[in-house]
């Protein structure tokens, strides 16, 4: 169930994805929210440098491991414009973060890229639940899909 609070944070993720695109990067953005509802950390993609591990979800996992207790991590929620890739899902699981809410799915991204003839990435697009277990995962959110689709299509046309 996606709440109004979830939508607020997901809209910020889309805004961060747009910022990434404006900076010449792939359009992904993520926000870490404490169990009490406080925004603790936010970031967007930084892979344009050539380091494809610079995903915002991975940065969130690192930040959380360094700045939060295990209990705080387990109560936190990670919001993201796109479903975690396997690397980010594993990082999320290893540090023990809680709920994940994503606006668009990996499957949607694969379909959007096929539409424009983009080659598949080297890393398989897997659902989060195929990488980690015992994590509440909510998404995709249809109300945001077209906006995110347009950001991804624009990023591939550059």
N, C-alpha and C positions, 0 to 999 in steps of 0.2 A: 504494500500500500504506500503510495507516494503522497506525502502531506504537503501543505503549503510551505512549511519550513524546508522540506526537501527541495521543492521547486525553487525556492529562493537561492539555496546553495548551488543547485544545478545551473541556474541562470548565471551565477558568478563563474562557474566552470566554463560555460560557453563564452562568457566575456574574456576569460583568460585564454581560451583557445583562439579567439579573435586577435588578442594581443600577440600571441605567438605567431600567428599568420602574418600580422603586420610587421613583425620583426624578421620575417623571412623563414620562419620555422613551420613545422607541421602543427596543425590546429588541435592541440590537446591541452586541457587545463584541469586542475584538481584542487580540492580544498579539504583540509583536515579539520573536523569539528569535534570538540570534547563532548563527553557524556552530558555535560551541563549546557551544551549549546554554544560554547565559545569557539570562534574561529581561531585556530592555533597556528596554521601554516597554510600557505597557498603557493602554487607554482604553475608554470606552463612548460611545454616542451622546450628543450635546448639541444636538439639533435642536429641542427644545421651545422654545428662545428665538426660533425663527423663522428662524434661519440654517441652511438645509438642507445647507450644505457642512460642517457640524461632525460628520462621520462619523469613527469611530475609525480606519478604514483610511487616511483622508486625513491625520489627525493623525500616524499612524505614518510615512507618507511624508515629511511635513514634518520630523519629528523626525530621521528617518534621514538626510535630506539635510543637515541641520545638524550632526549628531553622529557620522557614520560615513564612512569612506572608501568609494570606489566598490567596492573589493574586498570590504570588510566587508558592504556592502549586498547584493552579489551572492550571498554565502554565507548570508545571513539567511533566516529563514522567518517569514512572517506567518500567524498563526492567526486565524480569525475565526468568529463564530457564524453569520454569513450570507455568502453569496458576495458579493464586491465588486460594487458598482454600477459603471456605466461611468465615472463621475467618479473613483472610488477605484481602479479597475483602471488607468486612464490615469495617475494619480499614481504608482501602484506601478511601472508601466512606465517613466515618465519619470525616476524617481530610481534605477532599476536594482536594485530589490529582487529577491530570489530567489524561492524556492518559496512558493506559497500553499496553505494547507490550510483548507477551510471545512466547517462542520458541516451547514449546510442551503443548498440552492441557490436561486437567484433564481426558477427555475421552481416550486419548491415554495412559495415565498412567494406568487407570483402565484396559485397554486391555493388556498392557504389563505385569501387575501383574497377570492377569488371565492366561497368557501364562505359567507362572512358578508355578501356583497353590497357589499364596499368598492370604491370607484371606483379604477381604475388610476391610478398616479402619472403625472406629466407626462413623466418620463424612462423610456425603455424599459428593461425588465429584459433585459439581454443576458448571455450566458455570458462569463466573463472572456476566454476564448480568442478571442472576436470583437472584443475591444478591444485586447489586447496579444498579442504572439507571443513565442516562445522563453522561456516561463516554465512551470515545472512546476506543475501545478495538480492538487490531490487533493481530492475531495469529490464529493457529500455523504457524510455518515456516518449511515447508517440508525439506529444505536443512539441518536443524539441528536435525531432528527427530531421525535418526538412532544413532547419537552420544549420544544423551540424553538417548535413549532407552538402549544403552549398559551400560551407567553409572548406570541406575536404576537396570538393571538385575544383574550387578556386585554387587551392594549394597545388594541385597537380597540373594546372594549366600554366603555371609560371615557367 
